Amino acid sequence: MKTWTCCAFAGALLAAALAVPVTAQVLPLNFASEEDPGRPKTIHGFDRQAMDTSVSPCQNFFQYACGSWLKENPIPADQSAWGRFNELFENNRLILRNILEKAREAAPTASKEMRQVGDYYAACMDEDGANAAGLTPVEPFLRRAATLNDKAEFAKLVADLHLSGVNVLFGFGSGQDFQNAAEVIAVADQGGLGLPDRDYYLQDNPRFTRIRGEYQAHIRRTFALAGTAEADALKAAETVIALETALAEGSLDRVSRRDTRNLDHRMKVSEAASLMPAFDFPAYMKAAQTPDVADINIFVPDFFKALNTQIESRPLDDWKTYFRWHILRSNAPLLSAPLVDENFAFYGRVLQGRKEQPARWKRCVQATDGALGEALGKAYVEETYGKDGAARMALMVQNLTGALRENIQQLDWMTPATRKQALTKLSTIANKVGHPTKWRDYGEVSVSRKDAVANKSAVARFDWKRDLDKIGKPVDKEEWFMTPPTVNAYYDPQNNNINFPAGILQPPFFDKSVDDAVNYGAIGAVIGHELTHGFDDQGRRFDAEGNLKDWWTEEDATAFEKRAECFVQQYGNYKAIDEVGLNGNLTLGENVADNGGLRIAFLALLRSLKEEEKEKVIEGFSPAQRFFLGWGQVWCNAYTPETARLRAQTDPHSPGNFRVNGVVSNMPEFAEAFSCKAGDAMVRENACRVW
């Protein structure tokens, strides 16, 4: 269970590939009919045709860099958002599909590893089989939930559900101790919700009231499809809403969770059990196959107290209904067509604004990558990853690190004591690029070509065992928490490393055929973004060894927070859509990283350019202009209204237009590159700056 300082970007599009904390409510996958996937398209790092030069770069740089692309690339009906990185994601998915189709046809003559991915994909694609099976794949669990005789049986049932990938009540797993990052301990966290965030249950405004109503109707229809009488289905939906609302009331909000100190509550297992006496926690741990442990970190003790109150006060029948709901919800995307369609109607259409279900092959590719990602990723790397690109990437990381070092040495607000510690931490950041050095072995996972639900459960059990087996053992700093084809990157504060999967090392982020200026504005800014995460409002709380330790002087902390507040105010005044504004506190870390990352990347570009290259004009643009266009064009994207609202509530990243305009408006280097003047929209009078 990882606590992220986080990533270049995130969202439902990438959920299956991300290592998501158990507290996150991951939207279920959805499937549709087969369609012709087409061929991977050629994507360039910089596309002059994407620009709208009728707009002044000094008034709206996002529109200037992306306007024509946005006009020519409306959001596809099966998508909730569309941007240039979505194009790359779809290209990667086509590559994976070709690998999986070959693996499906080659079985049983392929290697065991490729038989596994081919069989997993084949079972997922078997729509006729899913329709014929109906509820049969989940009936054993549904019967167990329906025949519970006593709350004393909760512990065993919850453990079995967790092992099978059904996230009820709370999250459980392994994690590095916050005070001693070299130690892996057991951890438990809030969870058990069906909506994306606690605030969906608690905020009293028309938008959330409407969504709660839609969610209740969705639960009712799902129960009815599963054979529950209409009147009983309505009562069941009301019960689930009431119970989940009570759990939400005990949950910690997203902004509070950004301060890791609020999640650091290591205690004896006996103390943890005392938080929840109505639930046999030791019996749960035993049934969950937890190694012998003395201590556990309970991320949010108040949540477990609230859960205990609900277990004590609510009748057994309410809990039977809750468990049945989550068994259905978790597996609905793999069951018969009516349940698949109903699942999409809420999670795809209502929450994300998708007009059509994605083709079944798309979701099966994504599901296979999420389940057997390193087996599939190995084949992806063999097909796409070049050593020449890796070498160029390594040089960029080296130059970015040098630029950040120089920047830290020159900061006028950082005291010598903190500066020394910062430089020490920077020097120990490890760089992981492309793919794991040691691939995960899925040999013990049994995969069937006929039962997608059983396959999902088998992988969940494998992952669960692999995760809990880490407890009490040395930390594996070579482990990856994203699969190789993932279009993303992340900084891990407890391992103090930056991670760039092969999936993002392609255009528009990294284009081996273009000049350095474009690449530094694109992937270079992402590298800088991840590096600065080690020193932002979350990352700075961890020392060079990954321990939760305040190594900043009080003077430095005050100076940082004063500068950070400028970003809170700047981005908090942006509107995602209509009346829905961004949360400047939720997005603070990513906004600071965007601003710092682009500034550091620009410094690194200047360090890398030869003197005769600094004024070289390509396609009518100077290196500085191409640098900023590289930045602007990786964030060409648009969202459905529903997704814009969803992300404003849950995503710590700002929308693409604000990532572009918000950053460049703080940089005098941008104003100089495009001859912008004071008073122009892209020149903030009181520019925000940390790095």
Number of C-alpha atoms within 10 A of each C-alpha: 21 16 19 19 23 24 23 20 18 17 19 20 18 18 18 24 23 21 17 17 17 20 23 18 19 18 21 19 25 25 24 21 12 13 11 7 14 8 10 14 11 9 17 17 25 27 15 16 12 20 22 20 16 9 15 17 23 23 17 18 26 28 25 21 31 27 23 17 21 20 10 9 16 14 18 13 13 16 21 25 24 19 22 24 22 19 17 23 20 17 20 20 22 20 19 23 20 14 20 26 16 14 25 22 14 14 16 14 10 15 11 13 18 22 22 28 26 28 27 31 29 24 23 29 25 16 21 10 16 22 15 12 14 17 20 12 17 18 13 11 18 20 12 15 23 15 11 16 13 9 16 13 16 24 20 18 20 21 22 17 21 22 22 24 20 21 24 22 21 19 19 27 25 23 24 26 22 24 15 14 21 20 16 22 24 28 23 22 23 26 25 23 25 24 22 19 20 24 18 21 22 15 11 10 9 9 11 15 15 13 17 17 12 16 20 20 17 19 27 25 20 23 24 17 17 15 11 15 12 14 10 13 22 18 14 25 23 16 19 24 21 14 21 21 19 19 25 25 17 19 23 19 14 19 15 13 15 21 14 18 15 12 19 18 17 19 13 15 18 13 13 22 15 16 20 20 15 19 21 17 20 15 16 19 19 14 16 24 15 20 15 11 13 11 16 23 25 25 23 19 22 16 25 28 18 18 26 18 17 17 20 14 10 12 11 16 16 18 21 21 22 22 26 21 22 22 22 23 19 21 23 25 25 27 26 19 19 16 25 21 18 20 27 28 21 19 21 27 20 17 24 25 23 25 18 17 22 22 17 19 25 23 22 23 26 22 20 26 24 21 24 21 23 25 21 26 24 18 17 21 18 9 12 14 17 13 9 10 17 15 12 14 22 15 13 23 22 13 22 27 22 18 22 24 18 15 15 19 16 12 13 8 17 20 15 13 12 18 19 14 15 22 16 14 19 22 13 13 20 16 16 18 20 22 24 19 11 10 13 14 11 17 10 9 16 14 22 19 19 17 21 27 22 18 24 21 20 21 23 20 20 19 19 21 16 13 17 22 16 20 22 17 11 12 16 11 14 14 15 21 18 26 28 29 29 25 28 25 27 25 27 25 29 28 23 24 21 24 22 28 24 25 27 23 26 21 24 25 30 26 20 16 10 13 15 22 28 27 28 31 31 29 31 31 30 27 29 29 31 28 28 26 29 30 23 23 19 20 25 22 20 24 23 23 17 24 20 23 16 12 17 20 14 11 12 18 17 13 15 20 14 12 16 23 14 18 25 21 15 18 21 17 13 17 17 23 16 9 8 14 17 28 24 23 20 24 22 27 26 27 27 25 29 27 27 25 28 28 27 29 31 25 19 26 26 18 14 18 14 10 10 7 13 15 13 12 13 11 7 10 15 17 24 24 21 24 28 26 28 28 32 27 32 25 24 26 23 20 22 19 17 18 25 25 23 21 21 21 20 20 21 26 25 25 22 20 20 20 20 26 21 26 26 27 27 20 19 16 17 23 19 12 16 16 11 20 13 11 11 16 17 25 22 17 12 10 16 22 17 18 22
